[in-house]
Amino acid sequence: MRDFFRLDTSRSTNTGGAGLGLAIAKEIVNAHGGNIFVQSHTEKTVFTVVLPQKQEKDKLSA
């Protein structure tokens, strides 16, 4: 497992937040069998959350 950390040192806990949001999101998504992916570029960073679809009961018993 990889830890998340801030690359921008100018953003500290003095400006708000403890930096736990992504770590908490990762734990929740993992608990539901999903994944979080990241694509980082010069001007933006995109996080994609993928969760499995809920299966209907009829499909499970077939």
GROMACS elastic network, one bead per residue, 0.5 to 0.9 nm:
[ bonds ]
;  ai    aj funct       b0    kb
    3    23     6  0.77958   500
    4    19     6  0.88069   500
    4    20     6  0.87918   500
    4    22     6  0.73787   500
    4    23     6  0.66361   500
    5    19     6  0.78009   500
    6     9     6  0.66907   500
    6    11     6  0.78673   500
    6    12     6  0.87824   500
    6    19     6  0.76838   500
    7    10     6  0.88880   500
    7    11     6  0.88422   500
    8    11     6  0.58925   500
    8    12     6  0.85292   500
    9    12     6  0.65520   500
   11    14     6  0.77718   500
   11    15     6  0.64187   500
   11    16     6  0.83840   500
   12    15     6  0.57195   500
   12    16     6  0.72494   500
   12    17     6  0.80639   500
   12    18     6  0.80543   500
   12    19     6  0.85191   500
   13    16     6  0.51561   500
   13    17     6  0.56067   500
   13    18     6  0.55132   500
   13    19     6  0.75825   500
   14    17     6  0.79934   500
   14    18     6  0.89985   500
   16    19     6  0.87166   500
   17    20     6  0.75878   500
   17    21     6  0.83287   500
   18    21     6  0.79230   500
   19    22     6  0.73376   500
   19    23     6  0.80475   500
   20    23     6  0.53039   500
   20    24     6  0.60285   500
   20    25     6  0.85156   500
   21    24     6  0.52586   500
   21    25     6  0.60834   500
   21    26     6  0.85809   500
   22    26     6  0.60260   500
   22    27     6  0.86635   500
   23    26     6  0.50938   500
   23    27     6  0.63928   500
   23    28     6  0.88226   500
   24    27     6  0.52089   500
   24    28     6  0.63289   500
   24    29     6  0.86600   500
   25    28     6  0.51842   500
   25    29     6  0.60879   500
   25    30     6  0.84936   500
   25    36     6  0.85073   500
   26    29     6  0.51897   500
   26    30     6  0.59993   500
   26    31     6  0.84947   500
   26    34     6  0.88463   500
   26    35     6  0.75117   500
   26    36     6  0.65856   500
   26    49     6  0.89749   500
   27    30     6  0.51418   500
   27    31     6  0.60818   500
   27    32     6  0.87725   500
   28    31     6  0.51234   500
   28    32     6  0.65487   500
   28    33     6  0.89749   500
   28    34     6  0.86555   500
   29    32     6  0.52581   500
   29    33     6  0.65014   500
   29    34     6  0.50651   500
   29    35     6  0.61016   500
   29    36     6  0.72504   500
   29    49     6  0.75367   500
   29    50     6  0.80149   500
   29    51     6  0.70825   500
   30    33     6  0.50557   500
   30    34     6  0.51866   500
   30    35     6  0.61683   500
   30    36     6  0.83687   500
   30    51     6  0.88770   500
   31    34     6  0.74265   500
   32    35     6  0.88919   500
   32    51     6  0.70289   500
   32    52     6  0.77330   500
   33    50     6  0.88956   500
   33    51     6  0.66172   500
   33    52     6  0.66288   500
   34    49     6  0.72793   500
   34    50     6  0.53737   500
   34    52     6  0.61866   500
   35    48     6  0.81752   500
   35    49     6  0.59235   500
   35    50     6  0.53183   500
   35    51     6  0.67505   500
   36    47     6  0.66873   500
   36    48     6  0.55729   500
   36    50     6  0.63765   500
   36    51     6  0.89153   500
   37    46     6  0.81993   500
   37    47     6  0.56369   500
   37    48     6  0.50868   500
   37    49     6  0.65471   500
   37    50     6  0.81736   500
   38    45     6  0.70194   500
   38    46     6  0.56638   500
   38    48     6  0.63174   500
   38    49     6  0.89984   500
   39    44     6  0.84788   500
   39    45     6  0.57245   500
   39    46     6  0.52155   500
   39    47     6  0.65876   500
   39    48     6  0.83687   500
   40    43     6  0.82139   500
   40    44     6  0.62028   500
   40    46     6  0.63347   500
   40    47     6  0.85897   500
   41    44     6  0.53167   500
   41    45     6  0.59168   500
   41    46     6  0.84840   500
   42    45     6  0.80410   500
   52    55     6  0.89039   500
   55    58     6  0.84229   500
   55    59     6  0.67272   500
   55    60     6  0.69703   500
   56    59     6  0.54722   500
   56    60     6  0.66471   500
   57    60     6  0.51619   500
   57    61     6  0.66158   500
   57    62     6  0.89508   500
   58    61     6  0.55277   500
   58    62     6  0.64765   500
   59    62     6  0.53103   500
